[in-house]
């Protein structure tokens, strides 16, 4: 029987798609990371610590405006790089402290980084009216100061770290958007204002709020409830019924555009769910946390395809590489709310995934951002692995 020519192309396409699907499923099964032992996790942490200790700048910070490429993220000088360095250094320092590595060289690196933070974080401001990258430096600088406070025995030093941490809260409050919450770009409004009126993003707001919440709970920091409430309201406005979150406030009116779909929100949903849960907003039940943790592990490949691509937002669901280790860290922030017996399986799976991504030099990185990507990626992963090590 002769097939009508009009049917050949669709059937050929169907065979190819089916074959591609089978190959993809087989590949996923073949490349799924093997289970890891606690000893392997500790060894991986040590390698990550060794990288950060060896990669630290002489002044105690990490990263710099070098290793440029043909396509670089918009970064007004010098302020944008002050922000990038503060954010990367805060993450790297937090990772070193969370690693619980007691070697003398690690302690020396932490002390150098603490001195750098004490000197530089109070001076961090936005680069110019077009960017508020400094919010990342305030949020992750605050995280690092909290950890320095907790490990410090001297009362005078503890008081100083608490003072610096409260100062970071006050500084980041200055850059809260008029719509509530925080963003990192203000390039689309030609009117320069004292309070940013740019792109409030759900994940930026969640990042800042979670750092503030940790400071309140562990150091007794004072939060501006008006600022916190406005930020939570902003995140809630960007929340869709399926618990995906809009990329930004300006994306709310396009709920089904690709970047707003669940696959595009894999990393954002971890951070936003955690922030809403931590600060007492209703709707983030254990069932929601579990659903999105399962989604993250099942669909991590969507995020992984974006890893190491030089251009942001250029693939399916407009995912950028820099969401990969961000999502992995905030996965741990979200899953922490579950009962311990439910955390354990997630810790084992996440640890295997992180170890499978570690580079030969001991670092982790997901997006080529000048010379900041390895320190921030390694900081995220050390914090995540410390949680895995504790829970496993």
C-alpha positions, 0 to 999 in steps of 0.5 A: 500500500502506497502512503500518500505523500502528504503523510510522509513528513508528519510521520517522519517527524513523529519517528524522529521526535520519538527516537529523540525522546527515547535517546534523551530518556536513556541518556538521563538514566545513564548520566544520573549521578550515583549515590554518594557517601558522607565520606565523599561529601566531606572530601568534596567539601575539602576540595572546594575549600582548597579552591577558595583558599588558593583563589582568595585575593591578597586583600581577603576578597574574591573575584575581580573585573578580569577574564572578560569575554566578547559579551559581558553583563552590563556593569557600570564601573567601578560600582558594579564591580564593587557589588559583584565582588561583595556578593561573591566574597560574601558567598565564598566566606559563608561557604568557608565558614559553613564547611566547618573546615578546621585547618589553620589555612582555612581559619587564616582565609576566613580572618582575611575575608572578615577584615575585608568585609569589615572595611568594605561592606559599609561603603557599598552603594549602587553604581549609578541610577541604572543598576542596583547590583549592590543588593546582592552584596548587601544580602550575601555580605549580611549572610557572611556577617551572621556567620562571623558573629556565630563563630566569634568568641570575643564579645567585642568582636561579636558586637561589631559584627552585629553592628555591621549586620544591622548596617547592611539591613539599613543600607539595603532598605534604601534601595527597596523599590517603590513597588516593594521588594528589590530588583537589580536593574533600573535602565528602562525608566529615563527618570532617575529617582532616589528610590529605585523604580526599575524592575522588581524581581521576585527572586531578588526580593526573596534573596534579601528577605531570607538574609534579613530573616536569618539576621533577625532570628540569629542576631536579633536584628531589627527589621523595618516591617513596612519594607518587609511587608511591601517586599512580601506583597511584591513576591505574592503579586508575582506568584501564579496559581501553579506556584511558579513566580514571574521573573519580574513585576513587569512580567505579571501581565504575561503569565504564560510567557516562557520565562514565567512557566514552571520550568523557567521558575525552577530556581526562583520558586525555591527562593520565593517559597522559602522567603514566604514560608520563613516570614509567615505568609500563608500558602507555602505548605509542606506539600508545596515545598515537596512538589517544587523540590521534586520538580527541581530534581526531576527537571534540573536538566532544564537549568543545567543546559544553561550552565556555562553559556555566555549569553543570559536568557538565550535558551528555552524558558529564557533560563540563565546559567547563573540560576543553576547554583542559586537554585541548588542553594535555595533548594536547601533553604526551602527543604529545611522547613520539612520534617527531618525524615523527609529532608534526608532523601533530598539531601542524598540526591542533592549531594550526588548532583553537586558532586557530579558537577564539581570541576577538576580544580575543586570549584563549581561555576555556572556562568562566566561572570568576569572573575566572580563566577567560581567564587560565588558558585563554590560558595553556594555549593559549600553551603548546600553541601554543608546542609547535605552533610548535616542531614545525611 
